Each structure stands twice: as structure tokens, then as C-alpha cells.
């Protein structure tokens, strides 16, 4: 017998080998029906995995935060089995659950899977659901696991990367066996409402030097209604995908001749970027930042000294040699800012020093990962580095976080969650100083706790030089991305020999805080295009108002007066004097999502009025031109949403 402790402290005895499903059933049939999996002593157990130890239990029901990922992880296995039946020579890479579903990387070793094959795969998945196949876990030592998967190069490579002596788990359902850590719904009969969505290319293990596999995306839900709602959302998203809207509004183009991942901002797109730069510059200026400008190139030595060459070389473009020097396209600006700090002798009284720069960086991204403006190879952002004394760390990290929060709120976005990225001492990329790491990590925890910020710890996700706070934002397309970051760095001041004269006259090293305020301009623009569906608030809109005379012969002179006066005041305004029907010009202005359309007719000319219609509204409002002028200027100046 084993003893199971429930969340309320109640302890019950069960036969050795009991499952989460059986325990749930002993409580009530309703709980059994709602159960998905469970945690035993904090370890994720499949619904049908035998429990052979005493422990605490948490039953995961369909409403639990982890239930969706467990279902989709299980559905990935179901799909792989169906693919294997239809494409017998297929081998598989990895197949995880993701934020809104799952994917699996497949090599058919023959004819590729096509979009029209997805329905065939779905039908086979449905047959496997009807077969009610148990998903059974088995464990093997590493040598036995290698023997079991000796014909599968992908699984063999994954197993070889695991530590010697590790017990490796895999799952079998019917004739199909897959390498997996687990967390499954127990039986194919529980997987009922799913849809395969698309096929894309993906390099094995994300390395462009490896072969390309086919990545099949899908989604799985517990009810028919939830699946239908999600599919409806996916269809709606296509309407405001920034790649579609950006093309329609003439914001940017991606031209093959310019290069993959190197978008061209068109005049209207550049207006948006410039307004964002102006907003951020003013925000930083008021917060005490000093703006600098550094070159787009740096010597290879610069990045060898910083550690980026050793840790991020694969994400950098190749070096180039001229006049006996090796240069690198800048992947990040921190090394340059270290040199800016060293241009003068610093006193403890000078600190904190906050440098910020609008900087273009170049990073090599695999072609399959490039996504419109969201993921590019040349990115521009406002990057900042704060040089502080140890006693200033907490206040400066808090101030940086609050500045990020203000910017995100001002732009009408919301924080999804906050991560505290920590070191994993088993991974070699982190600099080797346990004392520094322990100090830095504990300080970041204290800061977040003192600010009452909820956060999740992400082991192994820190920068090589220190822990970081990453602010995650969910886009309208359902992508969760890192929007902003605050990073603590004790290492680069050592590598670049940075000092300041302390109060006692001796030298001390500053601490560097890396701060990314609001992602890159490209990524931010992609998010805002989707957030506003192209209908930007007036302060950010490429064209803020358009004047439309009813008749050029009668109303053009007054229309031109309105245009010139607002133009001279800095309003981005256009005058539509084409010989087209009034309704056509109004509809076109609506299509271009111009915030204000000003229609000028007899009444407006005679009484010095304007009649405006705001984008998205059918209501026409007539006011004195002076009143409209005051209203739009106030709206733009105060960046009203």
C-alpha cells in the first residue's frame, strides 16, 4: 500500500500502482471525467501512470493551467502515429506543445507531406482516437535506449546529448513508440477535438547547417465549441496580420533584392518609427538618460573581449578584414557603450550614468524564422546601459522597470507575465563565478518581490554575464514575445577594466545594467499594427487628417486654407483634390484608416466650420475650425490613445 496526501491534508491509502485516474475516480465519477493528469510530489504524472511511492497529489483537471499543454503534447504523439501509418518511412524530430497548440517535425524520407494531406492525417487520427489506445510509459537506461532507437538518427542524437547514467522515458501507443519525458492524457480516446493547421519548413534543432524537416502545426481542445472559437480567432487574425495590413497601408515592403529579413520602411512606415523614436527619446531624457551614437561596425577584438564572439558567434554575420583589422557588423551595442564610459575618468559622484542610443544591430536569423517585421536580420532599437555603484543597483533596476511599464502602458499594450532568467550551472555558456551569480540572482529576486511583481523563474535563460528580468507581451496574433529586459552585469566591467574613483580615493568597479525599453522598432511596429489593426491613434498615424472638398470649383480655396494652416502647425495632413466622387474619396480615406476626414461644403465655407468624421464612426460632427484645430493639436501633443 502507498499513502497519498491530498491538498487539504487528508491522507488515504491505495494499492501500489494506482493511477491518477483511479484516485480521481475514487473521489467521484465527475472528477475522474474531468481529470487530465496529476502531480505527485511535484512531478508530472500521466493520467494512467502507475504510482509506486508515497506522496502529495495534485489532480490536474481540464480547467487547470497545465491542462491545455498536456492535451496538445498528447495530440502531437497522436498525429505522429497517424503520419507514420500513412508515411511508413517517416522519422520524427521533436514535437512539443506550444502556446496555442502543438507541432511535430517530420522527415517522410520520400514524397513530402502537402497541405492536402492534412485532412488524410486528421482522418487517421480520428481512427486512432476510436481505437482507444493507452499511452504507456516505459523507462530504459541510456545504453538500452540507444539500442531501442538505433535506426532513428534524430532520436539517437537526442539520447546521446543526455547525461550518462540517466534513465530515459518513452511512450508507446499501439505500434507507435516515441522518446518523451511525459505528461500525457493517458489514452487516445480522450483526444477528440483537434485541427491540423499548416506545414512549414524547420531546420533540425534550429540549425541552418542541418537538414530541413517539415513542421506540421495543429491545435487541440477539450470541447467542440472551444476548437470552433479558436479557429474563428485564427481566421480573424488573418485580417490584421501586420504583413497584410502593412502592405495595404504602404508601411513597409520586404524585397528579395534587398535581402531576406531586411525590410524597407516606406514613407508612411518611417513616420510611425520616427514618432516612436521621438516618444522614447523624450521619455528617456526626462528619466536622466544621456544619448550617444556609436558605429555600426566594431572590431572583432571588441566582441572577443565582451564574450559575445564566444557565446553568440553563430548569430553574428561573418567578420571582414580591411587594412589588417577584422571588423564585425554590430550584433549589440554593449561593448561600444563600455568604451564610451572609458573616455573619461569617473568619480563615485558621477554615478549613475545612463547611456541610451537608437542603434541598428545585425543578427543572423535562420530564413525559416523570419516573420515580416516581427523577426528580422537588421533591427533598430533604443538600447541603454546604466553604470552604477553597488548601492545604486536596486533603485536603478526599479526605475528601469517602471520606465518600461510606463512605455508599455502608454502604447496601449499589456504585460502578459514577467520572467526572472537565471543561470544553469550545468551549461557552459555562463561565466564561472558562483559568488557573483548568487549575489546578482538574489538581488533581482529581492527587487521584484519589493515591487510586488509576480514572476516565474527560468533556469538557464540568463545572459552569459548575468541574470535578467524579461517582460513578456502577448501579441494579437497569439505570439508571446520578450518586449523589454533589465539585465544585471558584473562581468563586462571586469573584461573592459571599467573603474570609478571611490569616496576613499581608491578604484572601484561599476556594475552595468543593460536595459531594453520597448523591443526593436520593427517588432514594436508589427505589434502596434496588429494591436490597432492599422487604425493608429492620431499621434502615431502616418496621415492624421485629410481634407475632402465636396466640389473643387467652389470649396477648394477654403479646403486649401485648412490644409495649409494645419500643415504649418505640424499636423500630417493631406488635401484630396482629385476629380472623383465624394463618396469614393471618403471610402478611400476610411480604407487607409485616416483618423480624421474633414469634408468641406457650402456650410463650412460660409461659416468657417469643418465637418469631420473619425475613423470607425459614421457620425459626422460639425464644429468651428478653430475648435477642431485645438482638439487635434491637443490629441497629438498628449499622445491620446
C-alpha positions in Angstrom: 0.0 0.0 0.0 1.1 3.6 -0.6 0.0 6.8 1.2 -1.4 9.7 -0.9 -1.7 13.1 0.7 -4.4 15.4 -0.8 -4.1 19.3 -0.9 -6.5 19.6 2.1 -4.1 17.4 4.2 -6.2 14.3 4.1 -4.2 11.1 3.7 -5.5 7.9 2.0 -4.0 4.6 1.3 -4.1 3.0 -2.1 -2.8 -0.2 -3.8 0.7 0.2 -5.1 0.5 1.0 -8.8 -2.7 3.1 -8.6 -3.0 5.8 -11.2 -4.1 9.5 -11.0 -7.3 8.5 -12.9 -8.1 5.8 -10.4 -7.6 8.1 -7.5 -9.8 10.7 -9.1 -12.5 8.0 -9.7 -12.3 7.0 -6.0 -13.4 10.6 -5.2 -16.2 11.0 -7.7 -17.1 9.9 -11.3 -17.3 13.6 -12.2 -13.7 14.3 -11.1 -12.5 11.2 -13.0 -14.2 12.5 -16.2 -12.5 16.0 -15.7 -9.1 14.6 -14.9 -6.2 15.1 -17.3 -3.0 14.2 -15.4 -1.6 14.9 -11.9 1.4 16.0 -9.9 2.9 13.5 -7.5 5.5 15.2 -5.2 5.7 17.9 -7.8 6.5 15.5 -10.7 4.1 15.4 -13.6 2.4 12.0 -13.9 0.3 10.8 -16.9 -3.3 10.1 -16.2 -2.6 6.3 -16.3 1.0 6.1 -15.0 1.3 3.8 -12.0 2.2 5.5 -8.7 4.5 3.4 -6.6 5.6 5.9 -3.9 4.1 7.8 -1.0 3.5 11.4 -1.9 1.4 14.5 -2.2 -1.0 14.7 -5.1 -2.5 17.5 -7.2 -5.0 16.3 -9.7 -5.0 18.3 -13.0 -8.4 18.8 -14.3 -9.4 20.3 -17.7 -9.6 23.8 -16.1 -6.1 23.6 -14.7 -3.5 26.0 -16.2 -1.4 23.0 -17.4 -4.3 21.0 -18.9 -4.1 22.6 -22.4 -0.4 21.8 -22.8 -0.9 18.2 -21.7 -3.7 17.7 -24.2 -1.7 19.2 -27.0 1.5 17.3 -26.1 -0.5 14.1 -26.3 -2.1 15.2 -29.6 1.3 15.7 -31.1 2.0 12.0 -30.4 -1.4 11.1 -31.9 -0.5 13.0 -35.1 2.9 11.4 -35.3 1.4 7.9 -35.1 -1.1 8.8 -37.9 1.7 10.2 -40.1 3.7 7.0 -39.5 0.8 4.9 -40.7 0.3 7.0 -43.9 4.0 7.6 -44.5 5.7 4.4 -43.2 9.3 5.6 -43.8 8.7 8.8 -41.8 11.1 9.7 -38.9 10.5 12.4 -36.4 12.4 15.3 -34.8 10.7 17.0 -31.8 7.0 17.5 -31.2 6.2 19.9 -28.3 3.1 21.6 -27.2 3.2 25.4 -27.8 1.2 28.4 -26.6 -1.9 27.6 -28.8 -1.4 24.0 -29.9 1.5 21.8 -30.9 3.8 20.9 -33.8 5.9 18.0 -34.9 8.9 18.0 -37.1 8.8 15.2 -39.7 11.0 13.7 -42.4 9.0 11.4 -44.6 12.2 10.2 -46.3 10.3 10.3 -49.5 7.4 12.3 -51.0 6.8 15.4 -48.8 3.6 16.0 -46.9 1.4 18.5 -48.7 -1.4 20.7 -47.4 -4.0 18.4 -49.0 -2.5 15.5 -46.9 -3.5 17.2 -43.6 -7.2 16.0 -43.9 -6.0 12.4 -44.5 -3.8 12.7 -41.4 -6.7 14.1 -39.4 -9.0 11.1 -40.5 -6.3 8.7 -39.4 -6.0 10.5 -36.1 -9.8 10.1 -35.6 -9.5 6.4 -36.2 -6.8 6.1 -33.6 -9.0 8.0 -31.1 -11.7 5.4 -31.8 -9.2 2.6 -31.1 -8.8 3.9 -27.5 -5.1 3.2 -27.4 -3.4 3.5 -23.9 -0.3 5.8 -23.9 2.0 3.7 -21.8 5.3 5.0 -20.3 8.4 2.9 -20.1 11.9 3.7 -18.9 15.3 2.5 -20.1 19.0 3.3 -19.2 20.8 5.3 -21.8 22.6 2.3 -23.5 19.3 0.4 -23.8 17.5 3.5 -25.1 20.2 3.9 -27.8 19.8 0.2 -28.8 16.0 0.7 -29.0 16.2 3.7 -31.3 19.4 2.7 -33.2 17.7 3.1 -36.6 16.5 6.6 -35.8 19.2 9.2 -36.3 17.2 12.1 -34.7 16.3 10.2 -31.5 19.8 8.8 -31.3 21.2 12.3 -31.4 18.8 13.5 -28.7 19.6 10.5 -26.5 23.4 11.0 -26.9 23.0 14.5 -25.6 21.6 13.3 -22.3 24.0 12.7 -19.4 25.4 9.2 -18.9 23.5 7.2 -16.3 20.3 9.0 -17.0 17.1 6.9 -17.1 15.2 7.8 -20.3 11.5 7.6 -20.8 9.5 6.8 -23.9 5.8 6.2 -24.7 4.0 3.6 -26.7 0.5 3.7 -28.1 -0.4 0.8 -30.3 2.5 0.1 -32.7 4.0 3.6 -32.3 6.8 4.4 -29.8 8.3 7.8 -29.2 11.0 9.3 -27.0 9.4 11.6 -24.5 9.7 13.0 -20.9 6.0 12.7 -20.5 3.0 14.4 -19.3 0.2 12.7 -21.2 -3.6 12.3 -21.1 -3.3 8.5 -20.8 -5.4 7.3 -23.7 -6.1 8.3 -27.3 -9.8 8.2 -26.6 -9.5 11.5 -24.6 -8.3 13.4 -27.6 -11.4 14.4 -29.6 -11.4 18.0 -30.9 -8.3 18.9 -33.0 -7.3 20.5 -36.2 -4.1 20.4 -38.3 -3.4 24.0 -39.4 -0.3 24.3 -41.6 3.0 23.0 -42.8 6.3 24.9 -42.6 10.0 24.1 -43.0 12.2 23.8 -40.0 15.9 23.0 -39.7 16.7 20.1 -37.4 17.4 21.5 -34.0 17.1 25.1 -35.4 20.5 24.9 -37.0 20.6 26.2 -40.6 23.5 23.8 -41.3 21.3 20.8 -40.6 18.7 19.3 -42.9 15.3 20.8 -43.2 12.3 18.9 -41.9 8.6 19.6 -42.3 6.9 21.1 -39.3 3.2 20.3 -39.0 1.2 22.7 -36.8 -2.0 21.8 -35.1 -4.3 22.6 -32.2 -6.4 20.5 -29.8 -9.1 21.4 -27.4 -11.4 19.8 -24.8 -14.7 20.9 -26.4 -16.0 21.3 -29.9 -17.0 24.9 -29.0 -13.5 25.8 -27.8 -12.0 24.5 -31.0 -14.5 26.3 -33.2 -13.9 29.6 -31.3 -10.1 29.2 -31.7 -10.4 28.5 -35.4 -12.6 31.6 -35.7 -10.0 33.7 -34.0 -7.3 32.4 -36.3 -9.4 33.5 -39.3 -9.9 36.9 -37.8 -6.2 37.3 -37.2 -5.5 36.9 -40.9 -7.3 40.2 -41.4 -4.9 42.2 -39.1 -1.7 40.3 -39.6 0.9 43.1 -39.8 2.3 41.7 -43.1 -1.1 42.1 -44.7 -2.1 45.4 -43.1 1.4 46.8 -43.6 1.2 46.1 -47.3 -2.3 47.6 -47.7 -1.3 50.8 -45.8 2.0 51.0 -47.7 4.1 50.9 -44.4 6.8 48.6 -45.5 8.0 46.1 -48.1 10.2 43.1 -48.0 12.0 43.0 -51.3 14.0 39.9 -52.3 16.7 42.0 -53.9 17.3 43.8 -50.6 17.8 40.5 -48.8 15.8 38.3 -46.5 14.9 39.8 -43.2 15.9 43.3 -44.3 12.6 45.2 -44.7 12.3 48.6 -46.4 10.3 51.1 -44.4 8.2 53.2 -46.8 7.4 56.9 -46.1 4.3 56.1 -44.0 6.1 53.4 -42.1 9.0 55.7 -41.4 6.6 58.3 -39.9 5.5 55.7 -37.4 9.1 54.8 -36.5 10.1 58.4 -36.1 7.1 59.2 -33.8 8.1 56.2 -31.7 11.7 57.4 -31.5 10.5 60.9 -30.5 8.3 59.5 -27.8 11.1 57.3 -26.4 13.7 60.0 -26.6 11.6 62.3 -24.6 10.8 59.6 -22.1 14.5 58.8 -21.6 15.5 62.4 -21.5 13.2 63.1 -18.6 14.5 60.0 -16.8 18.0 61.3 -16.9 19.5 59.3 -19.8 22.3 60.7 -22.0 22.1 59.9 -25.7 25.1 58.8 -27.6 25.9 57.5 -31.1 28.3 54.7 -31.9 29.4 52.9 -35.1 27.5 50.1 -36.8 30.8 48.2 -37.1 33.2 47.1 -34.3 36.5 45.3 -34.3 36.5 41.6 -33.7 38.6 42.3 -30.6 35.7 44.3 -29.1 33.4 41.2 -29.2 36.1 38.8 -28.2 36.6 41.0 -25.1 32.9 41.2 -24.3 32.4 37.5 -24.7 29.8 37.8 -27.5 32.2 36.2 -30.1 32.5 33.1 -27.9 28.8 32.9 -27.0 26.9 34.3 -29.9 29.2 33.9 -32.9 26.6 31.7 -34.7 24.1 34.6 -34.5 26.6 37.1 -36.0 27.4 37.9 -39.6 31.0 36.8 -40.7 33.9 39.1 -39.9 35.5 41.2 -42.6 39.2 42.2 -42.9 40.5 45.6 -44.0 43.9 47.2 -43.5 45.0 44.5 -41.1 41.9 44.8 -38.8 38.9 42.5 -38.5 35.5 44.1 -38.3 32.1 42.7 -37.3 28.6 44.1 -38.0 27.4 45.1 -34.6 25.1 42.5 -33.1 24.6 44.5 -29.9 25.8 47.8 -28.6 27.0 47.0 -25.0 30.7 46.8 -26.0 30.6 50.2 -27.6 29.0 51.7 -24.5 31.7 50.3 -22.3 34.2 52.2 -24.5 32.1 55.4 -24.1 32.3 55.1 -20.4 36.1 54.7 -20.5 36.5 58.0 -22.4 36.7 59.9 -19.1 37.8 59.5 -15.5 34.8 58.8 -13.4 34.1 59.6 -9.8 31.6 58.0 -7.5 29.7 61.3 -7.6 29.2 60.9 -11.3 27.3 57.7 -11.0 24.7 56.6 -12.0 25.5 57.3 -15.7 22.7 56.2 -18.1 23.7 56.0 -21.7 21.0 55.4 -24.4 21.2 55.1 -28.1 19.0 54.5 -31.1 21.1 51.7 -32.6 20.9 49.4 -35.6 22.1 45.9 -34.9 22.6 42.9 -37.3 22.0 39.3 -36.3 21.8 36.3 -38.4 18.4 34.6 -38.1 17.6 31.4 -40.0 15.5 32.2 -43.0 12.7 30.0 -41.7 12.4 32.1 -38.6 12.0 35.4 -40.4 8.5 36.9 -39.9 7.7 40.2 -41.5 8.8 43.0 -39.1 8.5 40.7 -36.1 11.7 38.9 -36.7 14.4 40.5 -38.9 18.1 40.5 -39.5 18.6 44.2 -39.2 16.9 45.7 -36.2 16.8 49.2 -34.7 16.0 49.8 -31.0 16.7 52.2 -28.2 19.4 50.4 -26.2 20.6 51.6 -22.9 23.4 50.8 -20.4 23.5 52.2 -16.9 26.8 52.4 -15.0 26.0 52.3 -11.3 27.6 51.8 -7.8 26.6 48.7 -6.0 24.5 50.7 -3.5 22.5 52.1 -6.5 21.6 48.8 -8.1 18.2 48.3 -6.6 16.9 51.9 -7.2 18.2 51.9 -10.8 16.7 48.4 -11.7 13.4 49.5 -10.2 13.4 52.8 -12.1 14.3 51.0 -15.3 11.4 48.5 -14.8 9.0 51.4 -14.0 10.1 53.2 -17.2 9.4 50.0 -19.2 6.0 49.7 -17.5 5.1 53.3 -18.4 6.1 52.9 -22.1 4.1 49.6 -22.4 1.1 51.3 -20.8 1.4 54.5 -22.9 1.4 52.4 -26.1 -1.8 50.6 -25.1 -0.1 47.2 -24.5 -0.3 44.8 -21.6 2.3 42.7 -19.8 1.5 39.0 -20.1 4.0 37.9 -17.5 7.5 38.6 -16.1 10.4 36.2 -16.2 13.4 36.1 -14.0 16.1 34.4 -16.2 18.7 32.6 -14.1 21.9 30.7 -14.8 22.1 26.9 -15.2 25.5 25.9 -13.8 25.4 22.7 -15.9 25.5 24.8 -19.1 28.9 26.1 -20.2 27.9 29.5 -21.7 27.7 31.3 -18.3 30.8 32.9 -16.8 32.2 30.9 -13.9 31.8 32.9 -10.6 29.3 31.3 -8.3 29.6 34.2 -5.7 28.8 36.8 -8.3 25.9 34.8 -9.7 24.4 34.1 -6.3 24.6 37.8 -5.3 23.1 39.0 -8.6 20.3 36.5 -8.7 19.2 37.0 -5.1 19.3 40.8 -5.7 17.0 40.5 -8.7 14.6 38.3 -6.7 14.5 40.9 -3.9 13.9 43.7 -6.3 10.9 42.0 -7.9 9.5 41.0 -4.5 9.9 44.5 -3.1 8.0 45.9 -6.2 5.2 43.2 -5.7 5.8 42.0 -9.3 4.8 38.4 -9.8 7.3 36.4 -11.8 8.4 33.0 -13.0 11.9 31.8 -12.7 13.5 30.4 -15.9 16.6 28.4 -15.2 19.3 28.5 -17.9 17.8 31.6 -19.7 20.1 34.2 -18.3 22.6 36.2 -20.3 26.1 34.8 -20.2 27.1 37.8 -18.0 24.2 37.9 -15.5 20.5 37.4 -14.6 17.8 39.3 -16.3 14.2 40.4 -15.9 12.3 39.8 -19.2 8.9 41.4 -19.7 6.7 39.3 -22.0 3.8 40.7 -24.1 1.2 38.7 -26.0 0.6 39.9 -29.5 -2.8 40.0 -31.2 -1.5 37.0 -33.3 -1.1 35.0 -30.1 2.7 35.1 -30.0 4.3 35.7 -26.6 7.5 37.6 -27.1 10.1 39.3 -25.0 9.2 43.0 -25.2 11.6 44.5 -22.7 14.5 43.5 -20.5 16.6 44.6 -17.5 19.9 42.7 -17.0 22.4 42.8 -14.3 26.1 42.6 -15.3 29.1 42.3 -13.1 31.3 40.7 -15.8 31.7 43.3 -18.6 33.1 45.9 -16.2 35.9 43.4 -15.4 36.5 42.5 -19.0 36.7 46.1 -20.1 38.5 47.2 -16.9 36.0 49.9 -16.0 36.6 51.9 -12.9 35.5 54.9 -10.9 37.2 56.7 -8.0 35.5 55.8 -4.8 35.0 58.1 -1.9 38.2 56.9 -0.2 40.2 57.7 -3.3 40.7 54.1 -4.4 39.4 52.5 -7.6 36.1 50.5 -7.6 34.3 48.8 -10.5 30.8 49.9 -11.5 28.0 47.5 -12.2 26.3 47.6 -15.6 22.6 47.4 -16.0 21.5 46.5 -19.6 18.0 47.9 -20.4 15.9 47.2 -23.5 12.9 49.5 -23.2 10.4 48.5 -25.8 11.8 45.9 -28.1 13.0 46.9 -31.6 11.2 49.5 -33.7 10.5 46.8 -36.3 9.0 44.3 -33.8 7.1 47.1 -31.9 5.6 48.3 -35.2 4.5 44.8 -36.0 2.8 44.6 -32.6 1.1 48.0 -32.9 -0.1 47.4 -36.5 -1.9 44.3 -35.2 -3.0 45.9 -31.9 -4.6 48.8 -33.7 -5.4 46.8 -36.8 -3.8 49.7 -38.7 -6.1 52.3 -37.2 -3.4 54.1 -35.2 -4.2 56.8 -32.7 -3.8 60.2 -34.3 -0.4 61.0 -32.7 1.0 57.9 -34.3 -0.9 57.7 -37.6 1.1 58.4 -40.8 -1.6 60.6 -42.1 -3.6 62.3 -39.3 -6.2 64.1 -41.3 -7.4 64.5 -44.8 -9.4 67.4 -46.3 -12.0 66.5 -48.8 -13.8 69.3 -50.7 -17.2 68.5 -52.0 -16.5 70.5 -55.1 -13.1 71.7 -56.2 -14.6 74.6 -58.1 -16.5 76.0 -55.1 -14.7 74.6 -52.0 -11.1 74.1 -52.9 -9.9 77.5 -51.7 -11.2 77.1 -48.2 -10.1 73.5 -48.1 -6.6 74.6 -49.0 -6.6 77.2 -46.2 -7.5 74.4 -43.7 -4.7 72.2 -45.2 -2.0 74.9 -45.1 -2.8 76.1 -41.6 -2.8 72.6 -40.0 0.3 71.6 -42.1 2.2 74.6 -40.8 1.3 73.6 -37.2 2.9 70.2 -37.8 -0.2 68.1 -38.5 0.3 65.3 -41.0 -2.5 66.3 -43.4 -3.4 65.7 -47.0 -5.7 67.5 -49.4 -7.7 65.3 -51.7 -8.4 67.5 -54.7 -8.9 64.7 -57.3 -11.8 64.9 -59.6 -13.6 61.9 -58.0 -17.0 61.4 -56.4 -17.2 62.5 -52.8 -18.3 59.0 -51.6 -15.3 57.4 -53.3 -12.8 59.7 -51.6 -14.4 59.2 -48.2 -14.4 55.4 -48.6 -10.7 55.5 -49.7 -9.8 57.6 -46.6 -11.6 55.1 -44.5 -9.7 52.2 -46.2 -6.4 54.0 -45.4 -7.6 54.3 -41.8 -7.0 58.1 -41.6 -8.1 59.2 -38.1 -10.0 62.4 -39.3 -11.7 63.0 -42.6 -12.7 66.7 -43.0 -15.5 67.2 -45.5 -15.8 70.8 -46.8 -19.0 72.1 -48.4 -21.1 75.3 -48.6 -21.9 75.5 -44.9 -18.2 75.0 -43.9 -17.0 77.7 -46.3 -19.7 80.3 -45.3 -19.3 79.9 -41.5 -15.6 78.9 -41.1 -16.5 75.4 -40.0 -15.2 71.9 -40.5 -17.3 68.7 -40.6 -15.3 65.7 -39.5 -15.8 62.0 -39.3 -13.5 60.0 -37.1 -12.3 56.6 -38.5 -14.6 53.8 -37.5 -17.5 56.1 -36.8 -20.5 57.0 -39.1 -21.2 60.1 -37.0 -20.4 63.5 -38.7 -19.5 66.3 -36.3 -19.6 70.0 -37.4 -17.5 72.5 -35.3 -15.7 75.7 -35.7 -12.4 75.2 -37.5 -10.6 76.9 -34.5 -12.2 74.3 -32.2 -11.2 71.4 -34.4 -7.6 72.8 -34.6 -7.3 73.0 -30.8 -8.8 69.5 -30.4 -6.5 67.7 -32.8 -3.4 69.5 -31.6 -4.1 68.6 -28.0 -4.8 65.0 -29.0 -1.4 64.8 -30.8 0.6 66.6 -28.2 -0.6 64.5 -25.4 -0.5 61.3 -27.4 -4.0 60.3 -26.5 -5.0 56.7 -27.3 
